[in-house]
């Protein structure tokens, strides 16, 4: 057997070569210089390209050699994935398969689909007569969990000791942010044994309310209720003011960190108070920790639930509005649902959520953001994902969504509803479906005349006080976006209603999933809404946990179990 040569004439040529070299083993001839540079460069006129058939034979021979080597070495398992993929690619290349075009669908929640959901469910809402109105049986009494107000039983009758100086604070924010500041200021004054000057209100750029303390709260009542605990004066005495050149701005303003402990005030603020005779803390929003000694916590209870009574003009109109609401809902024994609807333009703008998605909405929201927050939302590198915001449950619920939720929970179209809100964004458009689902819908403007509201116009805190009162006494309160208003109301309602908040606090993440599915079935939607209502019921009675707010969870700091309450004590006396 002789070696194969591309230049020779088979075995005869090989034998001749062997004889010429002395009869040894045949040797291969020197390699042609053409092979070094490739055939294409030096090929003659008659060489041309290899035929397709010959190339196919070479490829088959190489494949055969490769497979023989693999099987001989038992390494087929190492090359199996490569062989499989190569075969699939060759196979797919021989078939007329069209790769489908990838359609990029918008992320979940990036499109406001609630109108389509409503269109699907509305006929079922109208036809559903399978249940009684949830207004008559929304809450369940639980034995052994009844609480009653008991602040009066803890009231001290000891004389207030001599004052260490004057405390001046500035409350900021809206109505209930101011309320927090006032309650905390009384607590700090009691802790430092200071005389509290009636708080001043900072003119907030968002609320734009120039009201003073006496315009919103009853000053005389405030001073009288606290007289055995903390001394309160309407203004700084002349002799003290003269020490500071008759200018309160000259009084040292102490910068106190948010949520400062009682020890911080005793160690840092008290020495300054004793030295100077008067100190200021401005701003004074959330400047006292939730966890404080028991007697200081008691001052918060006393201030919030007894000392802070609305001024007479607010009380008179608010009581009239409440009575009118009860009369209108007489067919349900005076019971009604109140909704805190946060769908004002500034709230929608701040959330960065998209609703109708039109150019007009985008233009209006961009203007509102720039007007209220000056470049905060247009910083370089800031990425806003409206869909992710909605699916995370952070978009304000629209009136339509609140209405669908309540109908799913079993509140029928005979339910009387009070809507507490500022100026609703595009009210004519967005309020129409809620009115369609609940024809007996009331607002401040429908319960009070223009003349009655005239002195309240332009004063958002006073208007909020009217809403607060009507919501406080409703059978069901619905919170839709969080904030101080619903947190204070939940706590106040727990204080009045035996420890139960009687509040629907929806799972907005679950709602986002429901409202993002235009094909959702009514029975499935209704089942989820009933579950949400039941969860609100079970969570209505809660004891304050460490570092939680007393203003939302007044038990056990401000309340006692009913077994130890005097029979003559009532929630109404504490209101």
TAPE-V947090 format. One record per backbone hydrogen bond with DSSP energy under -1.0 kcal/mol. CO is the residue of the C=O (numbers start at 1). NH is the residue of the N-H. If there is no record, write none. Layout:
CO,NH  CO,NH
This chain:
10,14  11,15  12,16  13,17  14,18  15,19  16,20  18,23  19,22  32,35  34,38  39,43  44,47  51,55  52,56  53,57  54,58  55,59  56,60  57,61  58,62  59,63  60,64  61,65  62,66  63,67  64,68  65,69  66,70  67,71  68,72  69,73  70,75  75,78  75,79  76,80  79,83  80,84  81,85  82,86  83,87  84,88  85,89  86,90  87,91  88,92  89,93  95,97  107,110  111,113  113,117  114,118  115,119  116,120  117,121  118,122  121,125  122,126  123,127  124,128  133,136  142,145  146,562  148,560  151,154  165,195  166,279  167,197  168,281  169,200  170,284  171,202  174,178  175,179  176,180  177,181  178,182  179,183  180,184  181,185  182,186  183,187  184,188  185,189  186,190  187,191  188,192  189,194  193,164  195,167  196,233  200,171  202,204  204,208  212,215  213,216  213,217  216,311  218,222  219,223  220,224  221,225  222,226  226,229  226,230  231,196  233,198  237,241  238,242  241,244  241,246  242,245  244,247  247,250  248,251  252,280  260,289  261,265  262,266  263,267  264,268  265,270  269,273  270,274  271,275  272,276  273,277  277,166  279,168  280,254  281,170  286,259  293,297  294,298  296,300  297,301  298,302  299,303  300,304  301,305  302,306  302,307  303,308  307,309  309,218  311,315  312,316  313,317  314,318  315,319  316,320  317,321  318,322  319,323  320,324  321,325  322,326  323,327  324,328  325,329  327,330  329,332  329,334  330,333  332,335  336,475  336,476  337,418  338,478  339,420  343,425  344,348  345,349  346,350  347,351  358,362  359,363  360,364  361,365  362,366  363,367  364,368  365,369  366,370  367,371  368,372  369,373  370,374  373,376  379,382  385,389  386,390  387,391  388,392  389,394  390,393  398,402  399,403  400,404  401,405  402,406  403,407  404,408  405,409  406,411  410,134  412,415  416,337  417,442  418,339  420,341  424,427  426,430  427,431  431,435  432,436  433,437  434,438  439,441  440,417  442,419  443,447  444,448  449,453  453,456  453,457  456,459  459,463  460,464  461,465  462,466  463,467  464,468  465,469  466,470  467,471  468,472  469,473  471,474  476,338  477,504  478,340  483,487  484,488  485,489  486,490  487,491  488,492  489,493  490,494  491,495  492,496  493,497  494,499  497,500  502,477  504,479  506,508  507,511  508,512  509,513  510,514  511,515  514,517  517,520  521,525  522,526  523,527  524,528  525,529  526,530  527,531  528,532  529,533  530,534  531,535  532,536  533,537  534,538  535,539  537,540  540,501  545,548  549,553  554,558  555,544  558,150  560,148  561,564  562,565  566,569
